Amino acid sequence: MKTTLVELVDVIIQRIQERPDAQPSEKGLRTWLLRQGYKKSDVDAALKLVQPRFADLAKGTEKVRNSVRLLSVHEEYKLSPDARNALVRLDLYGLLDPLERETVLDQLAHYEGEVGIED
């Protein structure tokens, strides 16, 4: 995941939580993000991640994680600090369910060396 995409997800979630009285709309957020100077392709990808959870984020009822999945020594070694932080943020925001997270971590075995955020 690109740094810009991670940043955009953070910006979208922050915008939604700052305006709890307003029901978020994809069109409104898209227009606002494009005015902020983000690329259309990045905005599309970020909204695709966040859109299914608009209502929960606006109400402050996003899923509460009961536990945090600790990375194994091997997984921690393989992920760059930026990639680790992005994975944790997506997990904490509820944008990555446990099966998706495990799939991402399983894919680490296919890479040699450290896996960066773009990978």
C-alpha positions in Angstrom: 0.0 0.0 0.0 1.4 3.4 -1.0 2.1 5.9 1.7 -0.3 8.3 0.0 -3.1 5.7 0.3 -2.4 5.2 4.0 -2.4 9.0 4.5 -5.6 9.3 2.6 -7.3 6.6 4.7 -6.2 8.5 7.8 -7.5 11.8 6.4 -10.8 10.3 5.5 -11.4 8.8 8.9 -10.3 12.0 10.6 -12.7 14.0 8.4 -15.6 11.7 9.2 -14.9 11.7 12.9 -14.6 15.5 13.0 -18.1 15.9 11.6 -20.2 13.3 13.4 -23.4 15.3 12.7 -23.0 14.9 8.9 -23.6 11.6 7.1 -20.5 11.1 5.0 -21.0 10.6 1.3 -18.6 9.2 -1.2 -19.2 12.1 -3.6 -18.7 14.8 -0.9 -15.5 13.2 0.4 -14.2 12.6 -3.2 -14.8 16.3 -4.1 -13.1 17.5 -0.9 -10.1 15.2 -1.4 -9.6 16.2 -5.0 -9.7 19.9 -3.9 -7.0 19.1 -1.4 -4.8 18.0 -4.3 -4.9 14.2 -4.0 -4.8 12.1 -7.2 -8.0 10.6 -8.4 -6.7 7.1 -8.5 -5.5 7.4 -4.9 -8.8 8.8 -3.8 -10.7 6.0 -5.5 -8.5 3.3 -3.8 -8.9 5.0 -0.3 -12.6 5.4 -0.6 -13.0 1.8 -1.7 -11.4 0.8 1.6 -13.3 3.1 3.8 -16.7 3.4 2.1 -18.3 0.2 3.6 -17.7 1.6 7.1 -18.9 5.2 6.6 -21.9 4.9 8.8 -20.0 3.2 11.7 -17.2 5.7 11.6 -19.6 8.7 11.6 -21.5 7.3 14.6 -18.3 6.3 16.4 -19.5 2.7 16.5 -16.7 1.2 14.5 -15.9 -2.4 15.6 -13.8 -2.7 18.7 -11.0 -5.1 18.3 -10.9 -7.6 21.2 -7.3 -8.5 20.6 -4.3 -7.4 18.7 -2.5 -9.9 16.6 1.2 -9.8 17.5 3.6 -10.4 14.7 6.0 -13.3 14.8 9.7 -12.5 14.8 9.9 -13.5 11.2 7.0 -11.3 10.2 8.4 -8.4 12.1 11.8 -8.8 10.4 10.2 -9.0 6.9 8.1 -5.9 7.2 9.6 -2.4 7.0 8.6 -0.1 9.9 6.2 1.9 7.5 4.6 -1.3 6.3 4.1 -2.5 9.9 2.6 0.8 10.9 0.2 0.7 7.9 -0.9 -2.8 8.7 -1.6 -2.0 12.3 -3.5 1.2 11.4 -5.7 -0.7 8.9 -6.3 -3.4 11.5 -7.2 -0.9 14.3 -9.5 1.1 12.0 -11.3 -2.1 11.2 -10.5 -1.8 7.5 -8.8 -5.2 7.5 -10.6 -8.2 8.9 -8.5 -11.0 10.5 -8.6 -13.2 7.4 -7.4 -10.4 5.2 -4.6 -9.6 7.6 -3.5 -13.2 7.7 -3.5 -13.4 3.9 -1.3 -10.3 3.8 1.1 -11.8 6.4 1.2 -15.2 4.5 2.3 -13.4 1.4 5.4 -12.2 3.2 6.9 -15.7 2.6 7.0 -14.9 -1.2 9.3 -11.9 -0.8 13.0 -12.0 -0.3 14.4 -9.4 2.1 12.4 -6.6 3.7 8.9 -5.8 2.4 8.1 -2.1 2.1 4.9 -0.3 2.1 4.6 -0.3 -1.7 5.0 -4.1 -1.8 
